[in-house]
Amino acid sequence: MHKTEVDHSWFHESYDGEDRDDNCRNELSIIPDTCEDQLNILLTNDDRDGRQFNNTFALQRSDVVALKTFLDQWLNRTRKEKDGR
């Protein structure tokens, strides 16, 4: 199962059985920090025994700008490749 939730306060992506890896559940959440000018990222992975591993990361505003540029370039490139340009 694959599920994406997006609203003004968060981005959440989850899927069960990721077949390119270990077929275990994975989740990614991105939430703006209410006290700092940053985005908080939580990546959760389950192992085959059902244990859950949480990893956190914070992106400062300048990191987010760089990431946005990277994603925009990637989207534009893949769009052009699909259009045959």
N, CA, C and O atoms as a Maestro MAE file, in Angstrom:
{
 s_m_m2io_version
 :::
 2.0.0
}

f_m_ct {
 s_m_title
 :::
 protein
 m_atom[340] {
  # First column is atom index #
  i_m_mmod_type
  r_m_x_coord
  r_m_y_coord
  r_m_z_coord
  i_m_residue_number
  s_m_chain_name
  s_m_pdb_residue_name
  s_m_pdb_atom_name
  i_m_atomic_number
  :::
  1 25 0.839 -1.177 0.000 1 A "MET " " N  " 7
  2 3 0.000 0.000 0.000 1 A "MET " " CA " 6
  3 2 0.883 1.239 0.000 1 A "MET " " C  " 6
  4 15 1.903 1.285 0.689 1 A "MET " " O  " 8
  5 25 0.496 2.223 -0.761 2 A "HIS " " N  " 7
  6 3 1.219 3.485 -0.859 2 A "HIS " " CA " 6
  7 2 0.234 4.608 -0.544 2 A "HIS " " C  " 6
  8 15 -0.879 4.635 -1.068 2 A "HIS " " O  " 8
  9 25 0.653 5.529 0.316 3 A "LYS " " N  " 7
  10 3 -0.242 6.605 0.721 3 A "LYS " " CA " 6
  11 2 0.546 7.896 0.884 3 A "LYS " " C  " 6
  12 15 1.619 7.905 1.487 3 A "LYS " " O  " 8
  13 25 0.008 8.987 0.342 4 A "THR " " N  " 7
  14 3 0.611 10.307 0.484 4 A "THR " " CA " 6
  15 2 -0.429 11.255 1.064 4 A "THR " " C  " 6
  16 15 -1.560 11.325 0.583 4 A "THR " " O  " 8
  17 25 -0.029 11.984 2.105 5 A "GLU " " N  " 7
  18 3 -0.886 13.000 2.700 5 A "GLU " " CA " 6
  19 2 -0.132 14.328 2.687 5 A "GLU " " C  " 6
  20 15 1.030 14.398 3.087 5 A "GLU " " O  " 8
  21 25 -0.804 15.373 2.226 6 A "VAL " " N  " 7
  22 3 -0.190 16.699 2.193 6 A "VAL " " CA " 6
  23 2 -1.237 17.723 2.605 6 A "VAL " " C  " 6
  24 15 -2.363 17.711 2.107 6 A "VAL " " O  " 8
  25 25 -0.862 18.596 3.507 7 A "ASP " " N  " 7
  26 3 -1.685 19.757 3.816 7 A "ASP " " CA " 6
  27 2 -0.754 20.909 4.177 7 A "ASP " " C  " 6
  28 15 0.456 20.814 3.972 7 A "ASP " " O  " 8
  29 25 -1.297 21.974 4.704 8 A "HIS " " N  " 7
  30 3 -0.480 23.157 4.996 8 A "HIS " " CA " 6
  31 2 0.537 22.918 6.112 8 A "HIS " " C  " 6
  32 15 1.476 23.698 6.270 8 A "HIS " " O  " 8
  33 25 0.356 21.843 6.889 9 A "SER " " N  " 7
  34 3 1.227 21.662 8.043 9 A "SER " " CA " 6
  35 2 2.195 20.484 7.941 9 A "SER " " C  " 6
  36 15 3.078 20.348 8.788 9 A "SER " " O  " 8
  37 25 2.050 19.625 6.921 10 A "TRP " " N  " 7
  38 3 2.985 18.507 6.819 10 A "TRP " " CA " 6
  39 2 2.878 17.778 5.494 10 A "TRP " " C  " 6
  40 15 1.898 17.910 4.761 10 A "TRP " " O  " 8
  41 25 3.918 17.004 5.208 11 A "PHE " " N  " 7
  42 3 3.961 16.075 4.086 11 A "PHE " " CA " 6
  43 2 4.247 14.712 4.688 11 A "PHE " " C  " 6
  44 15 5.194 14.560 5.459 11 A "PHE " " O  " 8
  45 25 3.438 13.721 4.342 12 A "HIS " " N  " 7
  46 3 3.630 12.377 4.894 12 A "HIS " " CA " 6
  47 2 3.478 11.356 3.777 12 A "HIS " " C  " 6
  48 15 2.479 11.345 3.058 12 A "HIS " " O  " 8
  49 25 4.481 10.500 3.643 13 A "GLU " " N  " 7
  50 3 4.504 9.459 2.623 13 A "GLU " " CA " 6
  51 2 4.739 8.122 3.329 13 A "GLU " " C  " 6
  52 15 5.655 8.011 4.144 13 A "GLU " " O  " 8
  53 25 3.934 7.119 3.030 14 A "SER " " N  " 7
  54 3 4.143 5.807 3.636 14 A "SER " " CA " 6
  55 2 3.839 4.728 2.610 14 A "SER " " C  " 6
  56 15 3.017 4.906 1.712 14 A "SER " " O  " 8
  57 25 4.516 3.620 2.768 15 A "TYR " " N  " 7
  58 3 4.229 2.462 1.928 15 A "TYR " " CA " 6
  59 2 4.681 1.195 2.632 15 A "TYR " " C  " 6
  60 15 5.641 1.187 3.403 15 A "TYR " " O  " 8
  61 25 3.966 0.141 2.342 16 A "ASP " " N  " 7
  62 3 4.290 -1.192 2.866 16 A "ASP " " CA " 6
  63 2 4.916 -2.001 1.744 16 A "ASP " " C  " 6
  64 15 4.482 -1.913 0.595 16 A "ASP " " O  " 8
  65 25 5.928 -2.783 2.067 17 A "GLY " " N  " 7
  66 3 6.499 -3.707 1.101 17 A "GLY " " CA " 6
  67 2 7.282 -3.055 -0.010 17 A "GLY " " C  " 6
  68 15 7.063 -3.367 -1.180 17 A "GLY " " O  " 8
  69 25 8.175 -2.170 0.317 18 A "GLU " " N  " 7
  70 3 9.016 -1.515 -0.685 18 A "GLU " " CA " 6
  71 2 9.866 -2.584 -1.362 18 A "GLU " " C  " 6
  72 15 10.759 -3.159 -0.739 18 A "GLU " " O  " 8
  73 25 9.589 -2.848 -2.630 19 A "ASP " " N  " 7
  74 3 10.176 -4.002 -3.309 19 A "ASP " " CA " 6
  75 2 11.595 -3.792 -3.817 19 A "ASP " " C  " 6
  76 15 12.238 -4.766 -4.208 19 A "ASP " " O  " 8
  77 25 12.106 -2.583 -3.830 20 A "ARG " " N  " 7
  78 3 13.483 -2.364 -4.282 20 A "ARG " " CA " 6
  79 2 14.480 -2.508 -3.145 20 A "ARG " " C  " 6
  80 15 15.692 -2.438 -3.352 20 A "ARG " " O  " 8
  81 25 13.965 -2.706 -1.960 21 A "ASP " " N  " 7
  82 3 14.824 -2.738 -0.788 21 A "ASP " " CA " 6
  83 2 14.610 -4.047 -0.039 21 A "ASP " " C  " 6
  84 15 15.055 -5.100 -0.496 21 A "ASP " " O  " 8
  85 25 13.948 -3.995 1.085 22 A "ASP " " N  " 7
  86 3 13.803 -5.164 1.947 22 A "ASP " " CA " 6
  87 2 12.355 -5.603 2.138 22 A "ASP " " C  " 6
  88 15 12.074 -6.459 2.977 22 A "ASP " " O  " 8
  89 25 11.438 -5.026 1.370 23 A "ASN " " N  " 7
  90 3 10.009 -5.341 1.456 23 A "ASN " " CA " 6
  91 2 9.387 -4.991 2.804 23 A "ASN " " C  " 6
  92 15 8.365 -5.564 3.182 23 A "ASN " " O  " 8
  93 25 9.985 -4.069 3.520 24 A "CYS " " N  " 7
  94 3 9.451 -3.646 4.816 24 A "CYS " " CA " 6
  95 2 8.818 -2.260 4.700 24 A "CYS " " C  " 6
  96 15 9.066 -1.523 3.745 24 A "CYS " " O  " 8
  97 25 7.997 -1.926 5.691 25 A "ARG " " N  " 7
  98 3 7.287 -0.644 5.727 25 A "ARG " " CA " 6
  99 2 8.262 0.512 5.923 25 A "ARG " " C  " 6
  100 15 9.230 0.402 6.675 25 A "ARG " " O  " 8
  101 25 7.994 1.626 5.234 26 A "ASN " " N  " 7
  102 3 8.790 2.850 5.352 26 A "ASN " " CA " 6
  103 2 7.850 4.046 5.420 26 A "ASN " " C  " 6
  104 15 6.773 4.034 4.824 26 A "ASN " " O  " 8
  105 25 8.263 5.075 6.147 27 A "GLU " " N  " 7
  106 3 7.491 6.315 6.230 27 A "GLU " " CA " 6
  107 2 8.431 7.507 6.213 27 A "GLU " " C  " 6
  108 15 9.539 7.452 6.748 27 A "GLU " " O  " 8
  109 25 7.976 8.580 5.594 28 A "LEU " " N  " 7
  110 3 8.705 9.839 5.564 28 A "LEU " " CA " 6
  111 2 7.734 10.946 5.941 28 A "LEU " " C  " 6
  112 15 6.671 11.079 5.335 28 A "LEU " " O  " 8
  113 25 8.101 11.746 6.949 29 A "SER " " N  " 7
  114 3 7.278 12.883 7.352 29 A "SER " " CA " 6
  115 2 8.148 14.133 7.345 29 A "SER " " C  " 6
  116 15 9.284 14.120 7.820 29 A "SER " " O  " 8
  117 25 7.600 15.210 6.799 30 A "ILE " " N  " 7
  118 3 8.278 16.507 6.796 30 A "ILE " " CA " 6
  119 2 7.321 17.512 7.422 30 A "ILE " " C  " 6
  120 15 6.204 17.716 6.946 30 A "ILE " " O  " 8
  121 25 7.792 18.139 8.506 31 A "ILE " " N  " 7
  122 3 6.936 19.018 9.292 31 A "ILE " " CA " 6
  123 2 7.685 20.311 9.589 31 A "ILE " " C  " 6
  124 15 8.819 20.259 10.064 31 A "ILE " " O  " 8
  125 25 7.082 21.476 9.323 32 A "PRO " " N  " 7
  126 3 7.731 22.729 9.712 32 A "PRO " " CA " 6
  127 2 7.869 22.812 11.227 32 A "PRO " " C  " 6
  128 15 6.945 22.462 11.962 32 A "PRO " " O  " 8
  129 25 9.000 23.265 11.680 33 A "ASP " " N  " 7
  130 3 9.234 23.461 13.114 33 A "ASP " " CA " 6
  131 2 8.520 24.738 13.533 33 A "ASP " " C  " 6
  132 15 8.635 25.765 12.863 33 A "ASP " " O  " 8
  133 25 7.789 24.679 14.631 34 A "THR " " N  " 7
  134 3 7.029 25.843 15.074 34 A "THR " " CA " 6
  135 2 7.884 26.880 15.795 34 A "THR " " C  " 6
  136 15 7.475 28.032 15.931 34 A "THR " " O  " 8
  137 25 9.072 26.480 16.257 35 A "CYS " " N  " 7
  138 3 9.924 27.396 17.006 35 A "CYS " " CA " 6
  139 2 11.158 27.844 16.226 35 A "CYS " " C  " 6
  140 15 11.699 28.919 16.489 35 A "CYS " " O  " 8
  141 25 11.596 27.051 15.293 36 A "GLU " " N  " 7
  142 3 12.804 27.352 14.526 36 A "GLU " " CA " 6
  143 2 12.429 27.518 13.057 36 A "GLU " " C  " 6
  144 15 11.386 27.033 12.617 36 A "GLU " " O  " 8
  145 25 13.274 28.197 12.311 37 A "ASP " " N  " 7
  146 3 13.061 28.390 10.875 37 A "ASP " " CA " 6
  147 2 13.685 27.207 10.130 37 A "ASP " " C  " 6
  148 15 14.708 27.338 9.458 37 A "ASP " " O  " 8
  149 25 13.029 26.039 10.275 38 A "GLN " " N  " 7
  150 3 13.568 24.827 9.663 38 A "GLN " " CA " 6
  151 2 12.434 23.828 9.433 38 A "GLN " " C  " 6
  152 15 11.339 23.972 9.975 38 A "GLN " " O  " 8
  153 25 12.721 22.820 8.622 39 A "LEU " " N  " 7
  154 3 11.820 21.699 8.435 39 A "LEU " " CA " 6
  155 2 12.388 20.492 9.173 39 A "LEU " " C  " 6
  156 15 13.572 20.179 9.045 39 A "LEU " " O  " 8
  157 25 11.546 19.820 9.939 40 A "ASN " " N  " 7
  158 3 11.959 18.607 10.621 40 A "ASN " " CA " 6
  159 2 11.535 17.408 9.784 40 A "ASN " " C  " 6
  160 15 10.401 17.337 9.309 40 A "ASN " " O  " 8
  161 25 12.456 16.472 9.611 41 A "ILE " " N  " 7
  162 3 12.216 15.276 8.806 41 A "ILE " " CA " 6
  163 2 12.326 14.060 9.702 41 A "ILE " " C  " 6
  164 15 13.263 13.933 10.491 41 A "ILE " " O  " 8
  165 25 11.360 13.170 9.572 42 A "LEU " " N  " 7
  166 3 11.373 11.899 10.287 42 A "LEU " " CA " 6
  167 2 11.277 10.789 9.252 42 A "LEU " " C  " 6
  168 15 10.340 10.753 8.454 42 A "LEU " " O  " 8
  169 25 12.242 9.890 9.267 43 A "LEU " " N  " 7
  170 3 12.233 8.719 8.403 43 A "LEU " " CA " 6
  171 2 12.129 7.493 9.298 43 A "LEU " " C  " 6
  172 15 12.973 7.285 10.170 43 A "LEU " " O  " 8
  173 25 11.106 6.688 9.089 44 A "THR " " N  " 7
  174 3 10.867 5.499 9.894 44 A "THR " " CA " 6
  175 2 10.954 4.265 9.008 44 A "THR " " C  " 6
  176 15 10.329 4.198 7.949 44 A "THR " " O  " 8
  177 25 11.732 3.297 9.453 45 A "ASN " " N  " 7
  178 3 11.866 2.021 8.760 45 A "ASN " " CA " 6
  179 2 11.572 0.897 9.732 45 A "ASN " " C  " 6
  180 15 11.987 0.942 10.890 45 A "ASN " " O  " 8
  181 25 10.859 -0.106 9.261 46 A "ASP " " N  " 7
  182 3 10.651 -1.321 10.045 46 A "ASP " " CA " 6
  183 2 11.595 -2.392 9.514 46 A "ASP " " C  " 6
  184 15 11.843 -2.466 8.310 46 A "ASP " " O  " 8
  185 25 12.120 -3.223 10.413 47 A "ASP " " N  " 7
  186 3 12.932 -4.337 9.937 47 A "ASP " " CA " 6
  187 2 12.057 -5.585 9.827 47 A "ASP " " C  " 6
  188 15 10.864 -5.535 10.125 47 A "ASP " " O  " 8
  189 25 12.631 -6.672 9.412 48 A "ARG " " N  " 7
  190 3 11.856 -7.896 9.170 48 A "ARG " " CA " 6
  191 2 11.304 -8.507 10.445 48 A "ARG " " C  " 6
  192 15 10.388 -9.327 10.396 48 A "ARG " " O  " 8
  193 25 11.853 -8.113 11.585 49 A "ASP " " N  " 7
  194 3 11.353 -8.603 12.865 49 A "ASP " " CA " 6
  195 2 10.319 -7.665 13.469 49 A "ASP " " C  " 6
  196 15 9.859 -7.888 14.589 49 A "ASP " " O  " 8
  197 25 9.946 -6.608 12.730 50 A "GLY " " N  " 7
  198 3 8.942 -5.669 13.199 50 A "GLY " " CA " 6
  199 2 9.468 -4.555 14.079 50 A "GLY " " C  " 6
  200 15 8.692 -3.740 14.578 50 A "GLY " " O  " 8
  201 25 10.789 -4.507 14.280 51 A "ARG " " N  " 7
  202 3 11.353 -3.394 15.066 51 A "ARG " " CA " 6
  203 2 11.344 -2.131 14.216 51 A "ARG " " C  " 6
  204 15 11.564 -2.177 13.005 51 A "ARG " " O  " 8
  205 25 11.091 -1.020 14.861 52 A "GLN " " N  " 7
  206 3 10.994 0.262 14.176 52 A "GLN " " CA " 6
  207 2 12.216 1.109 14.474 52 A "GLN " " C  " 6
  208 15 12.658 1.200 15.619 52 A "GLN " " O  " 8
  209 25 12.760 1.731 13.432 53 A "PHE " " N  " 7
  210 3 13.914 2.607 13.564 53 A "PHE " " CA " 6
  211 2 13.534 3.990 13.050 53 A "PHE " " C  " 6
  212 15 13.118 4.144 11.901 53 A "PHE " " O  " 8
  213 25 13.681 4.995 13.913 54 A "ASN " " N  " 7
  214 3 13.353 6.374 13.568 54 A "ASN " " CA " 6
  215 2 14.636 7.169 13.403 54 A "ASN " " C  " 6
  216 15 15.536 7.105 14.240 54 A "ASN " " O  " 8
  217 25 14.706 7.909 12.325 55 A "ASN " " N  " 7
  218 3 15.832 8.796 12.067 55 A "ASN " " CA " 6
  219 2 15.281 10.196 11.842 55 A "ASN " " C  " 6
  220 15 14.323 10.381 11.091 55 A "ASN " " O  " 8
  221 25 15.887 11.177 12.492 56 A "THR " " N  " 7
  222 3 15.427 12.556 12.355 56 A "THR " " CA " 6
  223 2 16.514 13.408 11.726 56 A "THR " " C  " 6
  224 15 17.704 13.109 11.820 56 A "THR " " O  " 8
  225 25 16.069 14.478 11.082 57 A "PHE " " N  " 7
  226 3 16.974 15.386 10.413 57 A "PHE " " CA " 6
  227 2 16.276 16.736 10.331 57 A "PHE " " C  " 6
  228 15 15.050 16.792 10.229 57 A "PHE " " O  " 8
  229 25 17.024 17.805 10.372 58 A "ALA " " N  " 7
  230 3 16.450 19.147 10.240 58 A "ALA " " CA " 6
  231 2 17.108 19.858 9.063 58 A "ALA " " C  " 6
  232 15 18.330 19.850 8.919 58 A "ALA " " O  " 8
  233 25 16.279 20.470 8.229 59 A "LEU " " N  " 7
  234 3 16.774 21.266 7.106 59 A "LEU " " CA " 6
  235 2 16.568 22.741 7.416 59 A "LEU " " C  " 6
  236 15 15.448 23.172 7.690 59 A "LEU " " O  " 8
  237 25 17.639 23.506 7.373 60 A "GLN " " N  " 7
  238 3 17.551 24.954 7.529 60 A "GLN " " CA " 6
  239 2 16.964 25.549 6.248 60 A "GLN " " C  " 6
  240 15 16.931 24.880 5.216 60 A "GLN " " O  " 8
  241 25 16.508 26.778 6.306 61 A "ARG " " N  " 7
  242 3 15.888 27.423 5.148 61 A "ARG " " CA " 6
  243 2 16.799 27.380 3.917 61 A "ARG " " C  " 6
  244 15 16.320 27.112 2.815 61 A "ARG " " O  " 8
  245 25 18.086 27.636 4.077 62 A "SER " " N  " 7
  246 3 18.999 27.614 2.923 62 A "SER " " CA " 6
  247 2 19.105 26.205 2.329 62 A "SER " " C  " 6
  248 15 19.266 26.054 1.117 62 A "SER " " O  " 8
  249 25 19.014 25.166 3.182 63 A "ASP " " N  " 7
  250 3 19.008 23.787 2.686 63 A "ASP " " CA " 6
  251 2 17.750 23.512 1.871 63 A "ASP " " C  " 6
  252 15 17.804 22.853 0.832 63 A "ASP " " O  " 8
  253 25 16.629 24.017 2.346 64 A "VAL " " N  " 7
  254 3 15.357 23.808 1.653 64 A "VAL " " CA " 6
  255 2 15.375 24.500 0.293 64 A "VAL " " C  " 6
  256 15 14.868 23.949 -0.684 64 A "VAL " " O  " 8
  257 25 15.945 25.683 0.216 65 A "VAL " " N  " 7
  258 3 16.064 26.389 -1.060 65 A "VAL " " CA " 6
  259 2 16.910 25.573 -2.040 65 A "VAL " " C  " 6
  260 15 16.548 25.440 -3.209 65 A "VAL " " O  " 8
  261 25 18.025 25.032 -1.574 66 A "ALA " " N  " 7
  262 3 18.880 24.200 -2.428 66 A "ALA " " CA " 6
  263 2 18.141 22.935 -2.860 66 A "ALA " " C  " 6
  264 15 18.252 22.522 -4.014 66 A "ALA " " O  " 8
  265 25 17.392 22.318 -1.954 67 A "LEU " " N  " 7
  266 3 16.625 21.126 -2.283 67 A "LEU " " CA " 6
  267 2 15.534 21.448 -3.301 67 A "LEU " " C  " 6
  268 15 15.300 20.669 -4.226 67 A "LEU " " O  " 8
  269 25 14.867 22.586 -3.138 68 A "LYS " " N  " 7
  270 3 13.830 23.004 -4.084 68 A "LYS " " CA " 6
  271 2 14.423 23.181 -5.473 68 A "LYS " " C  " 6
  272 15 13.827 22.747 -6.459 68 A "LYS " " O  " 8
  273 25 15.583 23.808 -5.562 69 A "THR " " N  " 7
  274 3 16.247 23.987 -6.856 69 A "THR " " CA " 6
  275 2 16.547 22.634 -7.492 69 A "THR " " C  " 6
  276 15 16.293 22.428 -8.679 69 A "THR " " O  " 8
  277 25 17.090 21.710 -6.695 70 A "PHE " " N  " 7
  278 3 17.395 20.367 -7.183 70 A "PHE " " CA " 6
  279 2 16.127 19.668 -7.693 70 A "PHE " " C  " 6
  280 15 16.134 19.087 -8.778 70 A "PHE " " O  " 8
  281 25 15.047 19.726 -6.916 71 A "LEU " " N  " 7
  282 3 13.810 19.063 -7.309 71 A "LEU " " CA " 6
  283 2 13.189 19.703 -8.551 71 A "LEU " " C  " 6
  284 15 12.684 18.997 -9.424 71 A "LEU " " O  " 8
  285 25 13.222 21.036 -8.634 72 A "ASP " " N  " 7
  286 3 12.721 21.719 -9.823 72 A "ASP " " CA " 6
  287 2 13.485 21.286 -11.066 72 A "ASP " " C  " 6
  288 15 12.882 21.022 -12.106 72 A "ASP " " O  " 8
  289 25 14.804 21.211 -10.966 73 A "GLN " " N  " 7
  290 3 15.618 20.783 -12.100 73 A "GLN " " CA " 6
  291 2 15.292 19.342 -12.483 73 A "GLN " " C  " 6
  292 15 15.183 19.025 -13.668 73 A "GLN " " O  " 8
  293 25 15.139 18.479 -11.500 74 A "TRP " " N  " 7
  294 3 14.812 17.081 -11.758 74 A "TRP " " CA " 6
  295 2 13.445 16.962 -12.432 74 A "TRP " " C  " 6
  296 15 13.294 16.232 -13.411 74 A "TRP " " O  " 8
  297 25 12.446 17.684 -11.903 75 A "LEU " " N  " 7
  298 3 11.113 17.645 -12.494 75 A "LEU " " CA " 6
  299 2 11.119 18.152 -13.931 75 A "LEU " " C  " 6
  300 15 10.485 17.555 -14.801 75 A "LEU " " O  " 8
  301 25 11.826 19.245 -14.186 76 A "ASN " " N  " 7
  302 3 11.899 19.793 -15.537 76 A "ASN " " CA " 6
  303 2 12.597 18.830 -16.488 76 A "ASN " " C  " 6
  304 15 12.166 18.658 -17.628 76 A "ASN " " O  " 8
  305 25 13.679 18.201 -16.022 77 A "ARG " " N  " 7
  306 3 14.416 17.257 -16.862 77 A "ARG " " CA " 6
  307 2 13.554 16.037 -17.193 77 A "ARG " " C  " 6
  308 15 13.492 15.616 -18.348 77 A "ARG " " O  " 8
  309 25 12.897 15.475 -16.194 78 A "THR " " N  " 7
  310 3 12.075 14.279 -16.440 78 A "THR " " CA " 6
  311 2 10.857 14.626 -17.289 78 A "THR " " C  " 6
  312 15 10.411 13.801 -18.087 78 A "THR " " O  " 8
  313 25 10.314 15.821 -17.132 79 A "ARG " " N  " 7
  314 3 9.186 16.251 -17.953 79 A "ARG " " CA " 6
  315 2 9.615 16.353 -19.405 79 A "ARG " " C  " 6
  316 15 8.891 15.905 -20.293 79 A "ARG " " O  " 8
  317 25 10.787 16.939 -19.664 80 A "LYS " " N  " 7
  318 3 11.301 17.056 -21.035 80 A "LYS " " CA " 6
  319 2 11.585 15.688 -21.625 80 A "LYS " " C  " 6
  320 15 11.322 15.460 -22.806 80 A "LYS " " O  " 8
  321 25 12.119 14.769 -20.822 81 A "GLU " " N  " 7
  322 3 12.396 13.409 -21.310 81 A "GLU " " CA " 6
  323 2 11.093 12.712 -21.685 81 A "GLU " " C  " 6
  324 15 11.042 12.006 -22.692 81 A "GLU " " O  " 8
  325 25 10.047 12.898 -20.899 82 A "LYS " " N  " 7
  326 3 8.753 12.290 -21.226 82 A "LYS " " CA " 6
  327 2 8.154 12.887 -22.487 82 A "LYS " " C  " 6
  328 15 7.514 12.183 -23.268 82 A "LYS " " O  " 8
  329 25 8.359 14.187 -22.691 83 A "ASP " " N  " 7
  330 3 7.831 14.867 -23.870 83 A "ASP " " CA " 6
  331 2 8.681 14.607 -25.109 83 A "ASP " " C  " 6
  332 15 8.296 14.999 -26.211 83 A "ASP " " O  " 8
  333 25 9.827 13.955 -24.947 84 A "GLY " " N  " 7
  334 3 10.706 13.647 -26.062 84 A "GLY " " CA " 6
  335 2 11.518 14.816 -26.550 84 A "GLY " " C  " 6
  336 15 11.910 14.848 -27.716 84 A "GLY " " O  " 8
  337 25 11.780 15.766 -25.702 85 A "ARG " " N  " 7
  338 3 12.573 16.951 -26.100 85 A "ARG " " CA " 6
  339 2 14.015 16.752 -25.786 85 A "ARG " " C  " 6
  340 15 14.832 17.635 -26.047 85 A "ARG " " O  " 8
  :::
 }
 m_bond[339] {
  # First column is bond index #
  i_m_from
  i_m_to
  i_m_order
  :::
  1 1 2 1
  2 2 3 1
  3 3 4 2
  4 3 5 1
  5 5 6 1
  6 6 7 1
  7 7 8 2
  8 7 9 1
  9 9 10 1
  10 10 11 1
  11 11 12 2
  12 11 13 1
  13 13 14 1
  14 14 15 1
  15 15 16 2
  16 15 17 1
  17 17 18 1
  18 18 19 1
  19 19 20 2
  20 19 21 1
  21 21 22 1
  22 22 23 1
  23 23 24 2
  24 23 25 1
  25 25 26 1
  26 26 27 1
  27 27 28 2
  28 27 29 1
  29 29 30 1
  30 30 31 1
  31 31 32 2
  32 31 33 1
  33 33 34 1
  34 34 35 1
  35 35 36 2
  36 35 37 1
  37 37 38 1
  38 38 39 1
  39 39 40 2
  40 39 41 1
  41 41 42 1
  42 42 43 1
  43 43 44 2
  44 43 45 1
  45 45 46 1
  46 46 47 1
  47 47 48 2
  48 47 49 1
  49 49 50 1
  50 50 51 1
  51 51 52 2
  52 51 53 1
  53 53 54 1
  54 54 55 1
  55 55 56 2
  56 55 57 1
  57 57 58 1
  58 58 59 1
  59 59 60 2
  60 59 61 1
  61 61 62 1
  62 62 63 1
  63 63 64 2
  64 63 65 1
  65 65 66 1
  66 66 67 1
  67 67 68 2
  68 67 69 1
  69 69 70 1
  70 70 71 1
  71 71 72 2
  72 71 73 1
  73 73 74 1
  74 74 75 1
  75 75 76 2
  76 75 77 1
  77 77 78 1
  78 78 79 1
  79 79 80 2
  80 79 81 1
  81 81 82 1
  82 82 83 1
  83 83 84 2
  84 83 85 1
  85 85 86 1
  86 86 87 1
  87 87 88 2
  88 87 89 1
  89 89 90 1
  90 90 91 1
  91 91 92 2
  92 91 93 1
  93 93 94 1
  94 94 95 1
  95 95 96 2
  96 95 97 1
  97 97 98 1
  98 98 99 1
  99 99 100 2
  100 99 101 1
  101 101 102 1
  102 102 103 1
  103 103 104 2
  104 103 105 1
  105 105 106 1
  106 106 107 1
  107 107 108 2
  108 107 109 1
  109 109 110 1
  110 110 111 1
  111 111 112 2
  112 111 113 1
  113 113 114 1
  114 114 115 1
  115 115 116 2
  116 115 117 1
  117 117 118 1
  118 118 119 1
  119 119 120 2
  120 119 121 1
  121 121 122 1
  122 122 123 1
  123 123 124 2
  124 123 125 1
  125 125 126 1
  126 126 127 1
  127 127 128 2
  128 127 129 1
  129 129 130 1
  130 130 131 1
  131 131 132 2
  132 131 133 1
  133 133 134 1
  134 134 135 1
  135 135 136 2
  136 135 137 1
  137 137 138 1
  138 138 139 1
  139 139 140 2
  140 139 141 1
  141 141 142 1
  142 142 143 1
  143 143 144 2
  144 143 145 1
  145 145 146 1
  146 146 147 1
  147 147 148 2
  148 147 149 1
  149 149 150 1
  150 150 151 1
  151 151 152 2
  152 151 153 1
  153 153 154 1
  154 154 155 1
  155 155 156 2
  156 155 157 1
  157 157 158 1
  158 158 159 1
  159 159 160 2
  160 159 161 1
  161 161 162 1
  162 162 163 1
  163 163 164 2
  164 163 165 1
  165 165 166 1
  166 166 167 1
  167 167 168 2
  168 167 169 1
  169 169 170 1
  170 170 171 1
  171 171 172 2
  172 171 173 1
  173 173 174 1
  174 174 175 1
  175 175 176 2
  176 175 177 1
  177 177 178 1
  178 178 179 1
  179 179 180 2
  180 179 181 1
  181 181 182 1
  182 182 183 1
  183 183 184 2
  184 183 185 1
  185 185 186 1
  186 186 187 1
  187 187 188 2
  188 187 189 1
  189 189 190 1
  190 190 191 1
  191 191 192 2
  192 191 193 1
  193 193 194 1
  194 194 195 1
  195 195 196 2
  196 195 197 1
  197 197 198 1
  198 198 199 1
  199 199 200 2
  200 199 201 1
  201 201 202 1
  202 202 203 1
  203 203 204 2
  204 203 205 1
  205 205 206 1
  206 206 207 1
  207 207 208 2
  208 207 209 1
  209 209 210 1
  210 210 211 1
  211 211 212 2
  212 211 213 1
  213 213 214 1
  214 214 215 1
  215 215 216 2
  216 215 217 1
  217 217 218 1
  218 218 219 1
  219 219 220 2
  220 219 221 1
  221 221 222 1
  222 222 223 1
  223 223 224 2
  224 223 225 1
  225 225 226 1
  226 226 227 1
  227 227 228 2
  228 227 229 1
  229 229 230 1
  230 230 231 1
  231 231 232 2
  232 231 233 1
  233 233 234 1
  234 234 235 1
  235 235 236 2
  236 235 237 1
  237 237 238 1
  238 238 239 1
  239 239 240 2
  240 239 241 1
  241 241 242 1
  242 242 243 1
  243 243 244 2
  244 243 245 1
  245 245 246 1
  246 246 247 1
  247 247 248 2
  248 247 249 1
  249 249 250 1
  250 250 251 1
  251 251 252 2
  252 251 253 1
  253 253 254 1
  254 254 255 1
  255 255 256 2
  256 255 257 1
  257 257 258 1
  258 258 259 1
  259 259 260 2
  260 259 261 1
  261 261 262 1
  262 262 263 1
  263 263 264 2
  264 263 265 1
  265 265 266 1
  266 266 267 1
  267 267 268 2
  268 267 269 1
  269 269 270 1
  270 270 271 1
  271 271 272 2
  272 271 273 1
  273 273 274 1
  274 274 275 1
  275 275 276 2
  276 275 277 1
  277 277 278 1
  278 278 279 1
  279 279 280 2
  280 279 281 1
  281 281 282 1
  282 282 283 1
  283 283 284 2
  284 283 285 1
  285 285 286 1
  286 286 287 1
  287 287 288 2
  288 287 289 1
  289 289 290 1
  290 290 291 1
  291 291 292 2
  292 291 293 1
  293 293 294 1
  294 294 295 1
  295 295 296 2
  296 295 297 1
  297 297 298 1
  298 298 299 1
  299 299 300 2
  300 299 301 1
  301 301 302 1
  302 302 303 1
  303 303 304 2
  304 303 305 1
  305 305 306 1
  306 306 307 1
  307 307 308 2
  308 307 309 1
  309 309 310 1
  310 310 311 1
  311 311 312 2
  312 311 313 1
  313 313 314 1
  314 314 315 1
  315 315 316 2
  316 315 317 1
  317 317 318 1
  318 318 319 1
  319 319 320 2
  320 319 321 1
  321 321 322 1
  322 322 323 1
  323 323 324 2
  324 323 325 1
  325 325 326 1
  326 326 327 1
  327 327 328 2
  328 327 329 1
  329 329 330 1
  330 330 331 1
  331 331 332 2
  332 331 333 1
  333 333 334 1
  334 334 335 1
  335 335 336 2
  336 335 337 1
  337 337 338 1
  338 338 339 1
  339 339 340 2
  :::
 }
}
